[in-house]
């Protein structure tokens, strides 16, 4: 707990604190001797699966969708550029043989998902930049692992085009397996009611792990498969989602702590002396030349502003992933593999100390900080026998749902706000009840309108009650009533609106702000149905809903 507080307050990725704990326990500290490289690699791979799954589950599709092309180029072409520049620096400036130089270049070209996710939680960057960084850190592990394994194999790589073909094939297989398992898993989770809510988080993590296993067994990239499967599951609006998200975050922390402490145990500090200068030289070239060049070339087709390119260049954080990958040549008995491990270890520690704490400062200097309305916390529980869903909605600080009346939510027919919990007290809301920060709402929605109800709630949380009319949020300006209600009330609505506007049947077209509603779920707290006692529509300012 103390380590978590230190890392969160200092802005440092937590890996440094946990690595320090491992070093303190190791040979040059308390004296615990640990040299099992094979076990470290296995546990490291398992931890990376959990970390990538947690990262994918927490990544919003809306944010990374526009960033996917740039992230894909950065994860492939950008990695190749970074490997070439870094390997040349290791060979010509640090005096390392070409084979070892290529391994070092490949190992340190991967940005670490855990380090990136940890820092981005505390840096309010624009969604497009966050999407690029998150997607890149999730994607680039796969091609880097393939390169490190290829360079560590016995004998030189004779035909580079065969290596490129192998990388493309493994990535394609991994992507196909991850997408297939992700969609199938999401479909199953949405249509199968498990006997206990605590089983949903376990099932989600099991599906993500199966994606990794399936990708690896199919001779594809298991890391890409697990990230894509988790990305799909994380955006599928699964039941009990906040509980699942919290469980995944907890597992992610456990995986990070265990992996970092183990890597700290594996290193021997008194052996690092001769490798400090080469590590600093290679790291300097990687940070100020290789990464910026790869970012500039990779983002050139997308007309990325120079300020965003500068931040992307500095935000290429390294973490435990390069250190874990540095165990691959040790297991393969590559000559001087221990030196490779030491160089990578020193490089990661020093430049993470430099880049991590300065990233928020750089974002502010480049005027790239962004304060966005916080997303609503929505948890869904299926009501299988009733063919409906119970949505639990938390209104956080900064949400634009604050100050909105229940009737102004304009939920679709078949959904209604049934309960509000405020400061520990629960009550049934009236249509005029004003929502506040910290409120928790219980919304009941039938199966056909469940997605539309959640979409509308999120739109109001982002854009306020005018979401849809002013181009904010993702909601619609109005939701049509069911066919039966629409048919029975059509003439009446036109007549009543026409009396106010002076032109029968044209009021809705002339005054988009005054919406005449006859019995929808959003017209009050109680639900739907045709209200024949309506006396007309009061004339209101644009954006307000006429209430009965």
C-alpha positions in Angstrom: 0.0 0.0 0.0 2.9 2.4 0.8 4.4 1.6 -2.6 1.2 2.4 -4.4 0.9 5.8 -2.5 4.5 6.7 -3.3 4.1 5.9 -7.0 0.8 7.7 -7.4 1.9 10.9 -5.6 5.3 11.1 -7.2 4.0 10.4 -10.7 6.5 7.6 -11.1 5.3 4.3 -12.7 4.8 1.8 -9.9 7.4 -0.6 -11.5 10.3 1.4 -10.0 9.0 1.0 -6.4 8.4 -2.7 -6.8 11.7 -3.3 -8.6 13.4 -1.5 -5.7 11.7 -3.9 -3.3 12.9 -6.9 -5.3 16.5 -5.5 -5.4 16.4 -4.9 -1.6 15.4 -8.5 -1.0 18.0 -9.9 -3.5 21.6 -10.9 -3.2 23.0 -7.4 -2.6 20.2 -6.6 -0.1 18.8 -9.0 2.4 20.7 -11.8 0.7 18.0 -13.9 -1.0 19.6 -15.7 -4.0 17.4 -16.2 -7.1 18.7 -17.1 -10.6 15.9 -19.0 -12.2 15.6 -17.2 -15.5 13.2 -19.7 -17.0 10.7 -19.3 -14.1 11.0 -15.5 -14.4 10.2 -15.6 -18.0 7.1 -17.9 -17.5 5.8 -15.7 -14.7 6.6 -12.6 -16.7 4.6 -13.9 -19.6 1.6 -14.8 -17.4 1.8 -11.3 -15.8 1.8 -9.6 -19.2 -1.3 -11.5 -20.2 -3.1 -10.2 -17.2 -1.8 -6.7 -17.7 -2.8 -6.6 -21.3 -6.2 -8.0 -20.5 -6.7 -5.3 -17.8 -5.5 -2.6 -20.3 -7.9 -3.8 -23.0 -10.8 -4.0 -20.6 -10.2 -0.4 -19.6 -9.7 1.0 -23.1 -12.7 2.8 -24.6 -13.4 2.0 -28.2 -14.6 5.6 -28.8 -11.2 6.9 -27.9 -9.0 4.5 -29.8 -11.1 4.0 -32.9 -9.8 7.3 -34.5 -6.3 6.4 -33.3 -6.1 2.8 -34.6 -4.4 3.7 -38.0 -1.7 5.7 -36.3 -1.3 3.2 -33.5 -1.0 0.3 -36.0 1.7 2.1 -38.0 3.6 3.0 -34.8 3.4 -0.6 -33.6 4.9 -2.0 -36.8 6.7 0.4 -39.0 7.6 2.6 -36.0 9.0 -0.4 -34.1 11.2 -1.3 -37.2 12.6 2.2 -37.3 13.3 2.3 -33.6 15.0 -1.1 -33.7 17.3 0.0 -36.6 18.4 3.3 -35.0 18.9 1.8 -31.5 20.8 -1.2 -32.8 23.1 1.0 -34.8 23.8 3.1 -31.7 24.5 0.0 -29.6 26.9 -1.3 -32.1 28.8 1.9 -33.1 28.7 3.8 -29.8 28.6 1.1 -27.2 30.8 -1.5 -29.0 28.2 -4.3 -28.8 28.2 -7.0 -31.5 25.5 -6.8 -34.2 23.5 -9.7 -33.0 23.3 -8.4 -29.4 22.7 -4.9 -30.8 19.7 -6.1 -32.7 18.3 -7.9 -29.7 18.8 -4.7 -27.5 17.1 -2.6 -30.2 14.1 -4.9 -30.4 13.8 -5.4 -26.6 13.7 -1.7 -25.8 11.5 -0.7 -28.7 8.4 -2.0 -26.9 6.5 0.6 -24.8 5.2 -1.0 -21.6 1.4 -1.3 -21.2 1.6 -1.2 -17.4 3.8 1.9 -17.3 1.7 3.7 -19.9 -1.7 2.9 -18.3 -0.3 3.9 -14.8 0.9 7.3 -16.0 -2.1 8.1 -18.2 -4.4 7.6 -15.2 -2.9 10.8 -13.7 -2.4 12.8 -17.0 -5.6 14.3 -18.5 -4.6 14.1 -22.1 -7.0 14.6 -25.1 -8.8 11.4 -26.0 -7.0 11.1 -29.4 -3.6 11.0 -27.7 -4.6 8.7 -25.0 -6.1 6.4 -27.6 -2.8 6.3 -29.6 -0.7 5.6 -26.6 -3.0 2.9 -25.2 -3.4 1.2 -28.5 0.3 1.3 -29.3 1.3 -0.1 -25.9 -1.3 -2.9 -26.4 -0.3 -3.7 -30.0 3.5 -3.4 -30.1 4.3 -6.2 -27.7 3.4 -8.7 -30.4 5.8 -7.8 -33.2 8.6 -7.1 -30.6 8.3 -10.5 -29.1 8.5 -12.1 -32.5 11.7 -10.0 -33.3 13.4 -10.8 -30.1 12.7 -14.6 -30.5 14.0 -14.5 -34.1 17.2 -12.6 -33.2 17.8 -14.9 -30.2 17.4 -18.1 -32.3 20.5 -20.0 -33.3 22.0 -18.7 -36.6 21.6 -15.4 -38.4 18.4 -14.2 -40.0 19.3 -14.9 -43.7 16.2 -13.5 -45.5 14.7 -10.5 -43.9 11.6 -10.7 -46.1 10.8 -14.1 -44.7 11.0 -12.6 -41.2 8.6 -9.9 -42.2 6.2 -12.4 -43.7 6.3 -14.5 -40.5 5.6 -11.4 -38.4 2.6 -10.5 -40.6 1.2 -14.0 -40.5 1.5 -14.3 -36.7 -0.1 -10.9 -36.2 -2.9 -11.8 -38.5 -3.6 -15.1 -36.8 -3.5 -13.5 -33.4 -5.9 -10.8 -34.4 -8.3 -13.3 -35.9 -8.3 -15.5 -32.8 -8.6 -12.5 -30.5 -11.5 -11.0 -32.4 -13.3 -14.3 -32.7 -13.0 -15.2 -29.0 -13.8 -11.7 -28.0 -17.1 -11.5 -29.9 -18.1 -15.1 -28.9 -17.3 -14.4 -25.3 -19.2 -11.1 -25.3 -22.2 -12.8 -26.9 -22.2 -15.6 -24.3 -21.8 -13.2 -21.4 -24.7 -11.1 -22.6 -27.1 -14.0 -23.1 -26.2 -16.4 -20.2 -27.2 -15.4 -16.7 -24.6 -16.8 -14.3 -25.8 -18.0 -10.9 -23.7 -15.5 -8.9 -22.5 -11.9 -9.8 -19.0 -12.8 -8.6 -18.6 -15.2 -11.4 -18.8 -12.5 -14.1 -15.3 -11.0 -13.4 -13.8 -14.5 -13.3 -15.5 -15.5 -16.6 -14.2 -12.3 -18.3 -10.6 -12.9 -17.3 -10.9 -16.6 -18.2 -12.1 -15.6 -21.7 -9.2 -13.2 -22.1 -6.7 -16.0 -21.0 -8.3 -18.4 -23.5 -7.7 -15.9 -26.2 -4.0 -15.8 -25.4 -3.9 -19.6 -25.3 -5.8 -19.9 -28.6 -3.5 -17.5 -30.4 -0.4 -19.2 -29.1 -1.6 -22.7 -30.0 -2.5 -21.4 -33.5 1.1 -20.2 -33.9 -0.1 -16.6 -33.8 0.5 -13.7 -31.5 -1.1 -14.6 -28.2 -0.4 -11.1 -26.8 -2.3 -9.4 -29.6 -5.1 -11.9 -29.2 -5.6 -11.3 -25.5 -5.5 -7.5 -26.0 -8.1 -7.5 -28.8 -10.4 -10.0 -27.0 -10.2 -7.8 -23.8 -10.9 -4.7 -25.9 -14.1 -6.2 -27.3 -15.2 -7.5 -23.9 -14.5 -4.1 -22.3 -16.8 -2.3 -24.7 -19.6 -4.9 -24.9 -21.6 -3.5 -22.0 -21.4 -6.7 -20.0 -23.5 -7.3 -16.8 -21.9 -6.2 -13.5 -19.3 -4.2 -15.4 -17.9 -2.0 -12.6 -17.3 -5.2 -10.4 -15.6 -6.8 -13.4 -13.5 -3.7 -14.0 -12.4 -3.5 -10.3 -11.5 -7.2 -10.3 -9.4 -6.8 -13.4 -7.6 -3.8 -11.9 -6.9 -5.8 -8.8 -5.4 -8.7 -10.8 -3.4 -6.2 -12.8 -1.9 -4.8 -9.7 -1.0 -8.2 -8.3 0.6 -9.2 -11.7 2.6 -6.0 -11.8 3.8 -6.4 -8.2 4.8 -10.0 -8.5 6.5 -9.5 -11.9 8.5 -6.4 -10.8 9.6 -7.9 -7.5 10.8 -11.1 -9.3 12.7 -9.1 -11.9 14.3 -7.1 -9.0 15.4 -10.3 -7.4 16.9 -11.5 -10.7 19.3 -8.5 -11.1 22.6 -8.3 -9.3 23.4 -4.6 -8.6 27.2 -5.0 -8.1 27.4 -6.5 -11.7 25.9 -3.4 -13.3 28.9 -1.1 -13.0 30.5 -1.8 -16.4 27.1 -1.6 -18.2 25.9 1.8 -16.9 27.6 4.0 -19.5 26.6 1.8 -22.5 23.0 1.8 -21.1 22.9 5.6 -20.8 24.3 6.0 -24.3 21.8 3.6 -25.9 19.0 5.0 -23.9 19.8 8.6 -24.9 19.8 7.7 -28.5 16.5 5.8 -28.1 14.8 8.7 -26.3 16.0 11.7 -28.3 16.5 10.2 -31.7 15.0 6.7 -32.3 11.6 7.3 -30.7 11.1 10.8 -32.2 12.1 9.7 -35.7 9.8 6.7 -35.5 6.9 8.9 -34.3 7.5 11.6 -36.9 7.7 9.0 -39.8 4.7 7.0 -38.6 2.4 9.9 -38.0 3.4 11.8 -41.1 0.4 10.5 -43.2 -2.1 11.5 -40.5 -1.2 15.2 -40.3 -0.6 15.1 -36.6 0.3 18.5 -35.1 3.9 18.9 -33.9 2.8 19.4 -30.3 1.2 16.0 -30.3 4.2 14.4 -32.0 6.4 15.9 -29.3 4.3 14.4 -26.6 4.0 11.0 -28.3 7.8 11.0 -28.6 8.3 11.6 -24.9 5.5 9.3 -23.8 7.2 6.1 -25.1 7.6 4.7 -21.6 9.5 1.5 -21.0 8.8 -0.7 -18.1 8.8 -4.4 -17.1 8.1 -5.6 -20.7 11.6 -4.9 -22.0 13.1 -6.5 -18.9 11.0 -9.6 -19.3 11.9 -9.7 -23.0 15.6 -9.5 -22.0 15.2 -12.9 -20.4 14.5 -14.5 -23.8 18.2 -14.4 -25.0 19.3 -15.6 -21.5 17.0 -18.7 -21.8 18.3 -19.2 -25.4 21.9 -19.1 -24.2 22.9 -16.2 -26.5 26.5 -15.0 -25.9 26.7 -12.0 -23.5 23.0 -12.4 -22.7 23.6 -11.3 -19.1 25.1 -8.1 -20.4 22.0 -7.5 -22.5 19.9 -7.9 -19.5 22.0 -5.5 -17.4 22.0 -2.8 -20.1 18.2 -3.1 -20.5 17.7 -3.0 -16.8 19.7 0.2 -16.3 18.2 1.8 -19.3 14.6 1.2 -18.2 15.3 2.4 -14.6 17.1 5.6 -15.6 14.9 6.8 -18.4 11.6 5.9 -16.6 12.8 8.1 -13.8 13.3 10.9 -16.3 10.3 10.5 -18.5 7.5 9.4 -16.1 7.5 12.4 -13.7 8.1 15.0 -16.5 5.2 13.8 -18.8 2.5 15.8 -17.0 4.7 18.9 -17.0 5.4 18.5 -20.8 1.7 18.1 -21.5 1.0 21.3 -19.7 3.8 23.1 -21.5 2.5 22.0 -24.8 -1.1 23.0 -23.7 -2.3 19.5 -24.3 -4.0 18.9 -20.9 -7.7 18.4 -21.1 -10.4 18.4 -18.5 -13.3 16.3 -19.7 -16.6 15.4 -17.9 -16.1 12.2 -16.1 -17.9 9.2 -17.5 -20.9 7.8 -15.6 -20.3 4.6 -13.7 -23.1 2.3 -15.1 -23.5 -1.3 -13.8 -26.0 -3.6 -15.5 -27.6 -6.6 -13.9 -29.8 -8.9 -16.1 -33.3 -9.6 -15.0 -33.7 -12.9 -17.0 -37.2 -13.9 -16.0 -38.5 -10.3 -16.5 -36.7 -9.9 -19.8 -35.1 -6.7 -18.6 -32.1 -5.1 -17.1 -31.4 -3.1 -13.9 -28.9 -0.3 -14.5 -27.1 1.2 -11.5 -25.9 4.7 -12.5 -23.4 6.7 -10.4 -23.2 10.5 -11.1 -19.5 11.5 -10.5 -18.1 15.0 -9.8 -17.8 16.9 -13.1 -20.7 15.1 -14.8 -23.1 17.3 -16.7 -26.0 15.2 -15.4 -25.8 17.4 -12.3 -28.7 19.8 -12.4 -30.8 17.8 -14.8 -34.3 16.9 -13.9 -35.5 13.3 -14.2 -38.0 14.2 -16.9 -35.2 15.9 -18.9 -33.3 12.6 -19.2 -35.7 11.7 -22.0 -35.2 8.0 -21.7 -36.7 5.7 -24.3 -40.1 4.1 -23.8 -39.7 0.9 -21.8 -37.2 2.4 -19.3 -37.6 4.6 -16.2 -35.7 5.9 -13.2 -37.2 4.0 -10.3 -35.0 5.0 -7.4 -32.5 7.6 -6.4 -30.0 7.2 -3.5 -28.7 10.5 -2.2 -26.4 10.8 0.9 -27.4 7.3 2.1 -31.2 8.0 1.7 -33.2 6.4 -1.0 -36.4 7.8 -2.5 -38.6 7.4 -5.6 -38.0 10.4 -7.8 -40.7 12.7 -9.3 -40.4 14.0 -12.8 -39.1 17.3 -11.5 -36.5 15.8 -9.2 -33.1 17.4 -9.9 -30.1 15.1 -10.0 -26.9 16.0 -8.2 -23.3 14.9 -7.9 -23.0 11.7 -5.9 -26.4 10.5 -6.7 -27.0 6.8 -7.6 -29.9 6.0 -9.8 -31.6 2.7 -10.4 -33.0 2.5 -14.0 -35.1 -0.4 -15.1 -35.1 -1.1 -18.9 -36.6 -3.8 -21.0 -34.3 -5.9 -23.2 -35.1 -4.0 -26.5 -34.2 -0.6 -25.1 -31.4 -1.4 -22.7 -28.6 -0.2 -25.0 -30.6 2.9 -26.0 -31.2 3.8 -22.4 -27.5 3.5 -21.5 -26.5 5.5 -24.5 -28.9 8.3 -23.6 -27.6 8.3 -20.0 -24.0 8.6 -21.1 -24.9 11.3 -23.6 -26.5 13.4 -20.8 -23.6 12.8 -18.6 -21.2 14.2 -21.3 -23.4 16.9 -22.9 -26.1 17.8 -20.4 -29.8 17.9 -21.0 -29.3 19.5 -24.4 -27.2 16.5 -25.7 -28.3 15.7 -29.2 -29.8 19.1 -30.0 -26.5 21.0 -29.8 -24.3 18.2 -31.3 -23.0 17.1 -27.9 -23.0 13.6 -26.5 -24.3 10.7 -28.4 -27.9 10.8 -27.6 -30.8 11.6 -29.9 -33.0 14.7 -29.6 -36.1 12.7 -29.0 -37.0 9.0 -28.8 -40.2 7.9 -30.6 -42.9 6.2 -28.5 -43.9 2.6 -29.3 -46.0 2.1 -32.3 -49.3 1.6 -30.4 -48.8 4.8 -28.4 -47.7 6.7 -31.4 -50.7 5.6 -33.5 -53.2 6.4 -30.8 -51.8 9.8 -30.0 -50.6 11.0 -33.3 -53.6 13.2 -34.2 -54.0 14.5 -30.7 -50.3 15.5 -30.4 -50.5 17.4 -33.7 -53.7 19.2 -32.7 -52.5 20.2 -29.2 -49.1 21.4 -30.6 -50.9 23.2 -33.4 -53.0 25.2 -31.1 -49.9 26.6 -29.4 -48.0 27.2 -32.6 -50.9 28.5 -34.6 -50.3 26.0 -37.4 -51.8 22.5 -36.8 -49.4 19.7 -37.2 -46.3 21.9 -37.6 -45.3 22.7 -34.1 -42.7 20.0 -33.7 -41.1 21.1 -36.9 -41.0 24.8 -36.1 -40.0 24.5 -32.4 -37.4 21.7 -31.9 -36.9 22.7 -28.3 -40.5 22.0 -27.3 -41.1 18.3 -27.6 -44.6 16.9 -27.0 -44.4 13.5 -25.5 -47.2 11.1 -24.8 -46.3 8.5 -22.3 -42.6 7.6 -22.6 -40.3 6.2 -20.0 -38.5 9.5 -19.7 -41.5 11.7 -19.0 -41.5 10.8 -15.4 -40.1 8.5 -12.9 -42.8 5.9 -13.1 -42.6 4.5 -16.7 -44.6 4.4 -19.9 -48.0 4.4 -21.3 -50.5 6.8 -23.0 -51.6 9.6 -20.7 -55.0 10.7 -22.0 -55.3 13.4 -19.3 -52.7 15.7 -20.9 -54.1 19.2 -21.4 -51.5 20.4 -23.9 -47.9 21.4 -24.1 -46.6 24.4 -22.3 -44.4 26.6 -24.4 -40.8 26.5 -23.1 -37.4 27.6 -24.0 -35.4 25.5 -26.5 -34.0 22.4 -24.9 -36.8 22.0 -22.3 -39.3 19.2 -22.5 -42.9 19.8 -22.0 -44.1 18.0 -18.9 -47.7 17.0 -18.1 
